[in-house]
Amino acid sequence: NNSECESQVSTDSVESPPQDYSDDSVLSLLNSPDGASLLSEEAAKLTVDPLLSGGYDHIPQAGYLDCSTHTTTGERSHCEAMEPISLTMILLQKFTNNFSEERLLGQGAYGKVYRGVRHDGQEIAVKLLYDNMQTVSDEQFLHEFQNLIMLKHPNIVRLVGYCYDTQRQHMDFQGRIVFGETTQKALCFEYMPKGSLRKHLSDECKGLDWQARYKIIKGSCEGLKYLHKGLEKPFYHLDLKPDNILLDENMAPKLADFGLSKFYSEEPTKVTKGAVGTIGYMPHEYLFGNVVSNKLDIFSLGVVMIKIIAGPSGHTRHAEMHYQEFFDLVLGNWRKRLKEIWSSPEPLEAQCRQVKICTEIALSCMEIDRHKRPSIVDILHELNRTEIFIGKVTYYEQDPSLPLASTSNGVQPAASPPSSTSSPSRSPTPSAIAIGSDFLAQDRDEINIAWGAKDQFPEICKER
C-alpha cells in the first residue's frame, strides 16, 4: 500500500504541460460508452514511463475495472481473475477524497494506505508511496507489482489496480519557473473492512471466540500453503505478522504486504545479505546467520498463532514462563471460556482438543532448530483432522446411537467421553513440543485411554 513521487527537474526548453483533466471530466469519460478506451488514450498522453524499455512493458494498459455488474458466483470469479488495471492519479485522488486524513487506514515504512470509494460505491484500498522518497525505487515498485500480479488465492489480498503516473508540473528551480517530471506510484487492493488482525488480538479470556480465531488460523495456513506449494516456484512471504493479515467482512484472513517476498528455486535454503522481516517474528537461523528458507515463514506463523490463541502478549508470556506452566495456563483459560458455550462434555472436549493441538502446532513452529518445525502441508493435515473429529462428535451428539467415528480415520468410539475431570491433563515437555515424535511416544497412550483413539496424532514434524 505505497506510492512514491520522484521529482526530476529539467532546465531544458520549456514545453506546454499536457492537458489537465478535472474530476468531473474524468467521471464523464468513465460513464460514456467509449469511456474506458478514451481514458486509456488520454492517460497514455499523461504518462511517460521510464521503465517501458526495461521491465514495465508487460504491465496491462490503462483502463477501468468495474465488477459491480457481476452478481453470480461464476461471474464474480471471472472478475476476480482479471488482471489489475492501470489507474491515473486523478482517479485515485477522486476515490480517496484527495487522500484525506479521514480516509487514512494505516501507514508503514514506505507509505500510507487510504480507503477509496469508486463512483459505483465499491471500496478499494489505495497504497500510496511517500512523496519524494528514494527508499522505494522503480525496481522495488516493479518487484512488488510482479509478486502481486500472479498471486490468486482466497486467502491472499487481491491486487485490483496500480498507478505509475508521470506528469510535468510547474516547479521553482533556483528562482526560475520550470517544468519538472513527477512520478507517482500506487497499488490498489480489494478493501478489507475488518482491518488487520492486530486490531482484533486479545487474550484467551475475552475478544474473539474460539471459532473465529480458528478460522483465522486455518485461513492463514491455507494462504501460506499456496505460497509455499501452490506456485511454480516456492514463494516466501518473509514478513508474516498480524499487521500483514487482513480480515474481510466475514473475518476471513488474507495475507498482505508482499514487498519483501521473494520467489526461490527448489533449493531449500538461502543466505541473504538483505534485511527482511520484523523483529520478534524472525527465527534464530536468520537473526544469527541470515539463513532464509520456508521454515522462516513457519516460525513467523507460530508466533502469529500464539498471539491469536493467547493474545498480543502470548509470545512474551511464553518466553518468560516455563513451557508447561504456559501451556496449562492457556488451555485452562480456554476451557473455562468454552464451558460457557458447551454444556455437554463431548463437544467441550472436542473444542478443547482443537485448542490444545493448535497450541502444540504453534510451539512446534517456533522450534530453534528449523528442521524440527513442521511443514505447512503437515500443519494443515493436522488441523483438518481436528475438524473431522469435531464433526464426528457433533454427529454423535445429534444421535448417540450412531457410531462416533469411522475406522478409516483411525478414530474409534469413546466408551466414556472425557469431562474436565475424567482424565488429568498433562502438557508435553519442552523436549516433546507439539506433535513431534517425542510427544507421540509420551502421550499416545494417555490419549488412547481418554478417547479410545489410536494413531490419532501423526508425526508431522517429519519432512515430506
FENHUUR-V389971 format. One record per pair of residues at least 12 apart in sequence whose ideal C-beta (glycine too) atoms are under 10 Angstrom apart, sorted by the first residue. I is the first residue (numbers start at 1). J is the second residue. Records with the same first field share a line. If there is no record, write none. Layout:
I = J / J
This chain:
1 = 105 / 106 / 107 / 108 / 110 / 111 / 112 / 113 / 114 / 125 / 126 / 127 / 128 / 129 / 157 / 186 / 187 / 188 / 189 / 256 / 257 / 259
2 = 107 / 108 / 109 / 110 / 111 / 112 / 113 / 126 / 127 / 128 / 129 / 130 / 133 / 136 / 140 / 141 / 144 / 185 / 186 / 187 / 257 / 259
3 = 89 / 92 / 99 / 110 / 111 / 112 / 113 / 114 / 126 / 127 / 128 / 129 / 130 / 131 / 133 / 136 / 141 / 162 / 163 / 164 / 165 / 183 / 184 / 185 / 186 / 187 / 188
4 = 110 / 111 / 128 / 129 / 130 / 131 / 132 / 133 / 134 / 135 / 136 / 137 / 138 / 140 / 141 / 164 / 183 / 184 / 185 / 186
5 = 89 / 128 / 129 / 130 / 131 / 132 / 133 / 165 / 182 / 183 / 184 / 185
6 = 50 / 129 / 131 / 132 / 133 / 134 / 136 / 137 / 138 / 166 / 180 / 181 / 182 / 183 / 184 / 185
7 = 131 / 132 / 169 / 171 / 173 / 180 / 181 / 182 / 183
8 = 50 / 166 / 171 / 180 / 181 / 182 / 183
9 = 171 / 172 / 173 / 174 / 176 / 178 / 179 / 180 / 181 / 182
10 = 168 / 171 / 173 / 178 / 179 / 180 / 181
11 = 173 / 174 / 176 / 178 / 179 / 180
12 = 178 / 179
13 = 178 / 179
14 = 168 / 170 / 176 / 177 / 178 / 179
15 = 168 / 179
16 = 168 / 179
17 = 46 / 167 / 168 / 169 / 170 / 179
18 = 42 / 45 / 46 / 47 / 48 / 167 / 168
19 = 42 / 45 / 46
20 = 46 / 90 / 167
21 = 39 / 42 / 43 / 46 / 88 / 90 / 91
22 = 90 / 94
23 = 90 / 91 / 93 / 94 / 95 / 98
24 = 94
25 = 42 / 90
26 = 39 / 42 / 43 / 64 / 88 / 90 / 91 / 93 / 94 / 119
27 = 91 / 94 / 119
29 = 42 / 43 / 64 / 91
30 = 64 / 66 / 91 / 94 / 118 / 119 / 120
31 = 119
35 = 63 / 64
36 = 62 / 63 / 64 / 65 / 66 / 85
37 = 61 / 62 / 63
39 = 62 / 63 / 64 / 86 / 87 / 88 / 90 / 91
40 = 61 / 62 / 63 / 64 / 85 / 86 / 88
41 = 61 / 62
42 = 62 / 88
43 = 61 / 62 / 63 / 64 / 86 / 87 / 88 / 89 / 90 / 91 / 163 / 165
44 = 61 / 62 / 86
46 = 62 / 88 / 89 / 90 / 165 / 166 / 167 / 168
47 = 62 / 86 / 88 / 89 / 163 / 164 / 165 / 166 / 167 / 183
48 = 165 / 166 / 167 / 168 / 181 / 183
49 = 86 / 138 / 164 / 165 / 166 / 183
50 = 138 / 164 / 166 / 181 / 183
51 = 138 / 139 / 141 / 142 / 164 / 183
52 = 164
54 = 138 / 139 / 142
55 = 138 / 139 / 142 / 143 / 145 / 146
56 = 138 / 141 / 142 / 145 / 146 / 164
58 = 142 / 145 / 146 / 149
59 = 83 / 84 / 85 / 86 / 142 / 145 / 146 / 149 / 162 / 164
60 = 82 / 83 / 84 / 85 / 86 / 149 / 161 / 162
61 = 85 / 86
62 = 85 / 86 / 87 / 88 / 91 / 161 / 163 / 164 / 165
63 = 82 / 83 / 84 / 85 / 86 / 87 / 161
64 = 85 / 86 / 87 / 88 / 91 / 118 / 119 / 161
65 = 79 / 82 / 83 / 84 / 85 / 86 / 87 / 118 / 122 / 124 / 160 / 161 / 188
66 = 79 / 85 / 118 / 119 / 120 / 122
67 = 79 / 80 / 82 / 118 / 120 / 122 / 160 / 190
68 = 118 / 119 / 120 / 121 / 122
69 = 120
70 = 82
79 = 160
80 = 152 / 154 / 158 / 160 / 190
81 = 152 / 158
82 = 158 / 160
83 = 149 / 150 / 159 / 160 / 161
84 = 145 / 148 / 149 / 158 / 159 / 160 / 161 / 162 / 187 / 188 / 189
85 = 159 / 160 / 161 / 162 / 188
86 = 161 / 162 / 163 / 164 / 165
87 = 116 / 118 / 124 / 126 / 160 / 161 / 162 / 163 / 164 / 165 / 186 / 188
88 = 163 / 164 / 165 / 167 / 184
89 = 128 / 163 / 164 / 165 / 166 / 167 / 182 / 183 / 184 / 185 / 186
90 = 163 / 165 / 167
91 = 116 / 118 / 119 / 126 / 161 / 163 / 165 / 188
92 = 114 / 116 / 124 / 126 / 128 / 161 / 162 / 163 / 165 / 184 / 186 / 188
93 = 116 / 126 / 128 / 184
94 = 116 / 117 / 118 / 119
95 = 114 / 115 / 116 / 117 / 118 / 119 / 122 / 123 / 124 / 126 / 161 / 188
96 = 112 / 114 / 115 / 116 / 117 / 124 / 125 / 126 / 128 / 186
97 = 114 / 115 / 116 / 117
98 = 114
99 = 112 / 114 / 116 / 126 / 128 / 186
100 = 114 / 115
101 = 114
102 = 114 / 115
103 = 115 / 116 / 117 / 125 / 126
104 = 128
105 = 125 / 126 / 127 / 191 / 192 / 195 / 196 / 246
106 = 125 / 127 / 195 / 196 / 198 / 199 / 243
107 = 127 / 128 / 130
108 = 127 / 130 / 243 / 244 / 257 / 259
109 = 130 / 133 / 135 / 136 / 259
110 = 127 / 128 / 129 / 130 / 133 / 135 / 136 / 140 / 141 / 144 / 257 / 259
111 = 126 / 127 / 128 / 129 / 130 / 131 / 133 / 136 / 185 / 186 / 187 / 259
112 = 126 / 127 / 128 / 129 / 130
113 = 125 / 126 / 127 / 128 / 186 / 187 / 189 / 256 / 257
114 = 126 / 127 / 128 / 186 / 188
115 = 191 / 193
116 = 161 / 186 / 188 / 189 / 191
117 = 191
118 = 188
122 = 160 / 190 / 191
123 = 190 / 191 / 192 / 193
124 = 160 / 161 / 188 / 189 / 190 / 191
125 = 157 / 160 / 187 / 188 / 189 / 190 / 191 / 192 / 193 / 246 / 256
126 = 161 / 163 / 186 / 187 / 188 / 189 / 191
127 = 144 / 159 / 162 / 163 / 185 / 186 / 187 / 188 / 189 / 256 / 257 / 259
128 = 163 / 184 / 185 / 186 / 187 / 188
129 = 141 / 163 / 183 / 184 / 185 / 186 / 187
131 = 182 / 184
132 = 182
136 = 185 / 259
138 = 164 / 183 / 185
140 = 185 / 259 / 260
141 = 162 / 164 / 183 / 185 / 186 / 187 / 259
142 = 164 / 185
143 = 258 / 259 / 260 / 261 / 262
144 = 159 / 162 / 185 / 187 / 257 / 258 / 259 / 260 / 261
145 = 159 / 162 / 164 / 185 / 187 / 258
146 = 258 / 263
147 = 159 / 235 / 237 / 258 / 259 / 260 / 261 / 262 / 263
148 = 162 / 187 / 189 / 256 / 257 / 258 / 259 / 261
149 = 162
150 = 231 / 232 / 235 / 263
151 = 223 / 226 / 227 / 230 / 231 / 235 / 255 / 258 / 261
152 = 226 / 230
153 = 222 / 223 / 225 / 226 / 227 / 230 / 231 / 254 / 255
154 = 219 / 222 / 223 / 226 / 248 / 252 / 253 / 254
155 = 218 / 219 / 220 / 221 / 222 / 223 / 224 / 225 / 226 / 227 / 245 / 252 / 253 / 254 / 255
156 = 222 / 223 / 224 / 226 / 227 / 230 / 237 / 253 / 254 / 255 / 256 / 258
157 = 189 / 190 / 191 / 192 / 223 / 244 / 245 / 246 / 248 / 253 / 254 / 255 / 256 / 257 / 258
158 = 188 / 189 / 190 / 254 / 256
159 = 187 / 188 / 189 / 190 / 258
160 = 187 / 188 / 189 / 190 / 191
161 = 186 / 187 / 188 / 189
162 = 185 / 186 / 187 / 188 / 189
163 = 183 / 184 / 185 / 186 / 187 / 188
164 = 183 / 184 / 185 / 186 / 187
165 = 182 / 183 / 184 / 185 / 186
166 = 181 / 182 / 183 / 184 / 185
167 = 179 / 180 / 181 / 182 / 183 / 184
168 = 180 / 181 / 182
169 = 181 / 182
187 = 258 / 259
189 = 246 / 254 / 256 / 257
190 = 246 / 248 / 254 / 256
191 = 246 / 248 / 249
192 = 245 / 246 / 247 / 248 / 249 / 252 / 253 / 254 / 256
193 = 246 / 247 / 248 / 249 / 250
194 = 246 / 247 / 248 / 249 / 250 / 251 / 252 / 253
195 = 243 / 246 / 247
196 = 241 / 242 / 243 / 244 / 245 / 246 / 247 / 253 / 256 / 257
197 = 213 / 216 / 220 / 241 / 242 / 243 / 244 / 245 / 246 / 247 / 251 / 253 / 304 / 307 / 308
198 = 241 / 242 / 243 / 244 / 245 / 307 / 312
199 = 242 / 243 / 247
200 = 212 / 213 / 216 / 242 / 245 / 247 / 251 / 308
201 = 213 / 216 / 242 / 304 / 307 / 308 / 310 / 311 / 312 / 313 / 314
202 = 307 / 308 / 310 / 311 / 312 / 313
203 = 307 / 309 / 310 / 311 / 312 / 313 / 314 / 317 / 330 / 333
204 = 308 / 309 / 310 / 311 / 314 / 329 / 330 / 331 / 332 / 333 / 334 / 335 / 336 / 337 / 338 / 355
205 = 310 / 311 / 333 / 334 / 336 / 337
206 = 311 / 337
207 = 311
208 = 251 / 308
209 = 337 / 338 / 340 / 341
210 = 309 / 334 / 337 / 338 / 341 / 351 / 352 / 354 / 355 / 358
211 = 251 / 341 / 351 / 354
212 = 247 / 250 / 251 / 308
213 = 251 / 305 / 308 / 309 / 334 / 355 / 358
214 = 308 / 309 / 351 / 354 / 355 / 358 / 383 / 386 / 387 / 390
215 = 247 / 250 / 251 / 252 / 253
216 = 242 / 245 / 247 / 251 / 252 / 253 / 304 / 305 / 308
217 = 253 / 301 / 304 / 305 / 308 / 309 / 354 / 358 / 361 / 362 / 379 / 383
218 = 252 / 253 / 358 / 379 / 380 / 383 / 384 / 386 / 387
219 = 245 / 247 / 248 / 251 / 252 / 253 / 254 / 255
220 = 240 / 242 / 245 / 253 / 254 / 255 / 301 / 304 / 305 / 308
221 = 253 / 301 / 305 / 361 / 376 / 377 / 379 / 380 / 382 / 383
222 = 252 / 253 / 255 / 376 / 380 / 383
223 = 237 / 240 / 245 / 253 / 254 / 255 / 256 / 376
224 = 236 / 237 / 240 / 255 / 294 / 297 / 298 / 300 / 301 / 304 / 376 / 379 / 380
225 = 375 / 376 / 377 / 379 / 380
226 = 255 / 376
227 = 240 / 255 / 258 / 261 / 263 / 294 / 297 / 376
228 = 264 / 294 / 297 / 298 / 375 / 376 / 377
229 = 294 / 375 / 376 / 377 / 380
231 = 263
232 = 263
233 = 262 / 263 / 264 / 265 / 266
234 = 262 / 263 / 264 / 265 / 266 / 267 / 268 / 293 / 294 / 297
235 = 258 / 261 / 262 / 263 / 264 / 294 / 297
236 = 258 / 260 / 261 / 262 / 263 / 264 / 270 / 276 / 292 / 293 / 294 / 295 / 296 / 297
237 = 255 / 256 / 257 / 258 / 260 / 261 / 262 / 276 / 277 / 294 / 296 / 297 / 300 / 301
238 = 258 / 259 / 260 / 261 / 262 / 272 / 274 / 276 / 277 / 278 / 281 / 282 / 286 / 292 / 296 / 297 / 300
239 = 255 / 256 / 257 / 258 / 259 / 260 / 261 / 276 / 277 / 278 / 281 / 282 / 296 / 297 / 300
240 = 255 / 257 / 261 / 277 / 278 / 281 / 296 / 297 / 298 / 299 / 300 / 301 / 302 / 303 / 304
241 = 257 / 277 / 278 / 280 / 281 / 300 / 301 / 303 / 304 / 307
242 = 281 / 303 / 304 / 307 / 308 / 312
243 = 256 / 257 / 278
244 = 256 / 257 / 258 / 259 / 260 / 278 / 281 / 300 / 304
245 = 257 / 304 / 308
253 = 304 / 308
255 = 297
260 = 274 / 275 / 276 / 277 / 278
261 = 276 / 297
262 = 274 / 276 / 292
264 = 292 / 293 / 294
267 = 293
268 = 293 / 294 / 295 / 370 / 463
269 = 285 / 289 / 291 / 292 / 293 / 294 / 295 / 296 / 370
270 = 290 / 291 / 292 / 293 / 296
271 = 285 / 286 / 289 / 290 / 291 / 292
272 = 286 / 290 / 291 / 292
273 = 290
274 = 290 / 292
275 = 290
276 = 290 / 292 / 296
277 = 292 / 296 / 297 / 299 / 300
278 = 300 / 303
280 = 300 / 303 / 307 / 315 / 316
281 = 296 / 297 / 299 / 300 / 301 / 302 / 303 / 304 / 307 / 315
282 = 296 / 299 / 300 / 303
283 = 295 / 296 / 297 / 298 / 299 / 300 / 302 / 303 / 365 / 366 / 367 / 368 / 369 / 370 / 373
284 = 299 / 366 / 367 / 368 / 369 / 370
285 = 299 / 368 / 369 / 370 / 371
286 = 299 / 370
291 = 370
293 = 370 / 371 / 373
294 = 370 / 373 / 375 / 376
295 = 365 / 367 / 369 / 370 / 371 / 372 / 373 / 374 / 375 / 376
296 = 370 / 373
297 = 365 / 373 / 376
298 = 361 / 364 / 365 / 366 / 367 / 370 / 373 / 374 / 375 / 376 / 379
299 = 365 / 366 / 367 / 368 / 370 / 373
300 = 365 / 366
301 = 361 / 362 / 365 / 366 / 373 / 374 / 376 / 379
302 = 315 / 318 / 361 / 362 / 363 / 364 / 365 / 366 / 367 / 373 / 374 / 379 / 434
303 = 315 / 318 / 362 / 365 / 366
304 = 362 / 365
305 = 358 / 359 / 361 / 362 / 363 / 365 / 366 / 379
306 = 318 / 326 / 330 / 358 / 359 / 362 / 363 / 365 / 366
307 = 362
308 = 358 / 362
309 = 330 / 331 / 333 / 334 / 355 / 358 / 359 / 361 / 362
310 = 326 / 329 / 330 / 333 / 334 / 359 / 362
311 = 330 / 333
314 = 326 / 330 / 359 / 362
315 = 362 / 366
317 = 329 / 330
318 = 330 / 359 / 362 / 363 / 366
319 = 366
322 = 430
323 = 363 / 427 / 428 / 429 / 430 / 431 / 432 / 433
324 = 426 / 427 / 428 / 429 / 430
325 = 427
326 = 359 / 363 / 427
327 = 356 / 359 / 360 / 363 / 425 / 426 / 427 / 428 / 429 / 430 / 433
328 = 425 / 426 / 427
329 = 427
330 = 355 / 356 / 359 / 362 / 427
331 = 352 / 353 / 355 / 356 / 359 / 425 / 427
332 = 352 / 420 / 425
333 = 355
334 = 351 / 352 / 354 / 355 / 356 / 358 / 359
335 = 348 / 349 / 351 / 352 / 355 / 356 / 420 / 425
336 = 420
337 = 351 / 355
338 = 350 / 351 / 352 / 354 / 355 / 420
339 = 351 / 352 / 420
342 = 397
344 = 393 / 397 / 417 / 419
345 = 416 / 417 / 418 / 419 / 420 / 421 / 422
346 = 390 / 392 / 393 / 394 / 396 / 397 / 400 / 404 / 414 / 417 / 418 / 419
347 = 390 / 393 / 394 / 396 / 397 / 417
348 = 393 / 417 / 418 / 419 / 420
349 = 389 / 393 / 414 / 417 / 418 / 419 / 420 / 422 / 423 / 450 / 451
350 = 386 / 387 / 389 / 390 / 391 / 392 / 393 / 394 / 396 / 397 / 417 / 451
351 = 386 / 390 / 393
352 = 418 / 420 / 425
353 = 386 / 389 / 390 / 393 / 418 / 447 / 450 / 451 / 456
354 = 383 / 385 / 386 / 387 / 389 / 390
355 = 386
356 = 386 / 425 / 427 / 428
357 = 382 / 383 / 385 / 386 / 389 / 434 / 435 / 456 / 457
358 = 379 / 382 / 383 / 386 / 434
359 = 427 / 428 / 434
360 = 382 / 427 / 428 / 432 / 433 / 434 / 435 / 436 / 439 / 443 / 457
361 = 373 / 374 / 378 / 379 / 380 / 382 / 383 / 386 / 433 / 434 / 435 / 460
362 = 379 / 433 / 434
363 = 427 / 428 / 430 / 433 / 434 / 435 / 436
364 = 378 / 379 / 382 / 428 / 432 / 433 / 434 / 435 / 436 / 439 / 460 / 461
365 = 379 / 433 / 434
366 = 433 / 434
367 = 433 / 434 / 436 / 461
371 = 461 / 463
372 = 433 / 434 / 436 / 437 / 461 / 462
373 = 433 / 434 / 436 / 461 / 463
374 = 434 / 435 / 436 / 459 / 460 / 461 / 462 / 463 / 464
375 = 460 / 461 / 462 / 463 / 464
377 = 460 / 464
378 = 435 / 458 / 459 / 460 / 461 / 462 / 463 / 464
379 = 434 / 435 / 460
380 = 460
381 = 458 / 460 / 464
382 = 434 / 435 / 457 / 458 / 460
385 = 409 / 410 / 411 / 456 / 457 / 458 / 460
388 = 405 / 406 / 409 / 411
389 = 404 / 405 / 409 / 411 / 451 / 453 / 456
391 = 405
392 = 404 / 405 / 406 / 409 / 411 / 413
393 = 405 / 411 / 414 / 417
396 = 413 / 414 / 417
397 = 417
404 = 417 / 451 / 452 / 453
405 = 451 / 452 / 453
407 = 454
409 = 453 / 455 / 456
410 = 453 / 454 / 455 / 456 / 458
411 = 451 / 452 / 453 / 454 / 455 / 456
412 = 448 / 451 / 452 / 453 / 454 / 456
413 = 451 / 452 / 453
414 = 450 / 451 / 452 / 453
415 = 451 / 452
416 = 450 / 451 / 452
417 = 450 / 451 / 452
418 = 449 / 450 / 451 / 452
422 = 449 / 450
423 = 446 / 447 / 449 / 450 / 451
424 = 446 / 450
425 = 446 / 450
426 = 442 / 443 / 446
427 = 439 / 443
428 = 440 / 442 / 443
429 = 442 / 443
433 = 461
434 = 457 / 460 / 461
435 = 457 / 458 / 459 / 460 / 461
436 = 457 / 459 / 460 / 461 / 462
437 = 459 / 460 / 461 / 462
438 = 459 / 461
439 = 457 / 459 / 461
440 = 455 / 456 / 457 / 458 / 459 / 460 / 461
441 = 459
443 = 456 / 457
444 = 456 / 457
